[in-house]
Amino acid sequence: MGIPHFLVIPYPVQGHVNPLMQLSEALAKHGCKITFLNTEFNHKRANSCGGGLDSLKEQGLKFVTLPDGLDPEDDRSDHHKVLVSIKTNMPALLPKLIQDINALDVENNITCIVVTMNMGWALQVGHKLGIEGAVLWTASATSLATCYCIPRLIDDGIIDSEGIPTKKQEVQLSPNMPKMVGADFPWGGLGKIFFPYIVKEMKTLELGEWWLCNTTSDLEPGALATSPRFLPIGPLMESDTNKSSFWEEDTTCLDWLDQQPPQSVVYVSFGSLATVEPNQFKELALGLDLLNRPFLWVVRPSNDNNKVNHAYSDEFHGCKGKIVNWAPQRKILDHPAIACFISHCGWNSTIEGVCSGIPFLCCPFFSDQFVNRSYICDVWKVGLKLDKDENGLILKGEIRKKVDQLLENEDIKARSLKLKELSLKNSVKGGQSSKNLEKFINWAK
Ligand code: UDP
């Protein structure tokens, strides 16, 4: 049997690149060859941030690039524009790239293409060339199950053909899955334009033999039971760093954390996409001041112009806190000084927080983040919700109250540590996810 050679292709956002990089590292450790395809724009960005791309080359990962079809100054936070451009430009370029990669490595031609959501077009290209495909689903298996069930949801009259819920009733897609209301559907808050797009993409992704999920059967048993194609291989925790960050990681916060008492620091981060509105930003800042304990707050530059567009109000002191543009999140969450995580509940952050045994305070913004909150607060019971007032704002008093409640709650702390243990044992040798990864590699051989 030859060595499997994977061509891996993430949609160019941080939340897809990070888990696909972790998967690539895991596959490389098993002796597989990996060619990682970045857009030219993102590859430059990750390289200029002094990320760990060079160390990955030493592990045998090769990097190749294709243009996304946009100009350097185009706004890449406009995902409709990015999607259209990628689909118009990249499919025609991929066959030649594959040919070139294969010509350089005649002994080990590409055997499998692994894509994330939105890159199903590459599976179509592979299919035409006789190359197998698989999908790495970077959100929860629950959101995958929900997208997979769209035809059923339409047939049952739960949503209309535009994805809009027709009734206010709760739906349970399969036993052991949390009940959802319309607002919990993963296309919620993304805008009308994306629903037909998701429907089409799900059909394309069916070309993937496996839908690898960064989860475990302890975390999402019901969702994983929806289709035999779902293969849990999580938590993807091959290394404690995100090697291709799009922003420079501010590592001074690790030294700062070393100076803080154990389990004292509130870590605040809303991932790579969410935008905090000015009023909410102000309340959050004042809420953090009120805590009277140290906090580490990631105030990320905008995806559009790469500038920090937030203004701090004069009332904000921030003397107990440290504010950074971008943090080495995996290391932060594992630091003994961290007490809890105020999170937007993106799936990567959720899994990372779970694997560090850190309790959450949840404030989802869009998409699957609402269901992820349900898992955190109602199913696994390792966090609390931050509630909004009648104007849709999480007020400073609410932040203070919930941080106090969370940190006084010994049951939540104990459950968080237990969930960490339960989750991590899947990825060690002999664990279920580790066995599933071997099954996947053997299939690719
Ligand atoms: N992240 C990071 N530093 C930060 C904030 C986030 O490295 O300061 C990483 C985080 O570890 C995670 C990813 O960015 O791997 C965010 O993915 P997630 O699914 O949580 O949210 P998204 O950005 O897709 O909304």
Boltz pocket constraint, residues with backbone or C-beta under 6 A from the ligand:
constraints:
  - pocket:
      binder: B
      contacts: [[A, 14], [A, 15], [A, 16], [A, 18], [A, 138], [A, 242], [A, 245], [A, 269], [A, 270], [A, 271], [A, 272], [A, 273], [A, 274], [A, 298], [A, 325], [A, 326], [A, 327], [A, 328], [A, 329], [A, 330], [A, 345], [A, 346], [A, 347], [A, 348], [A, 349], [A, 350], [A, 352]]
      max_distance: 6.0
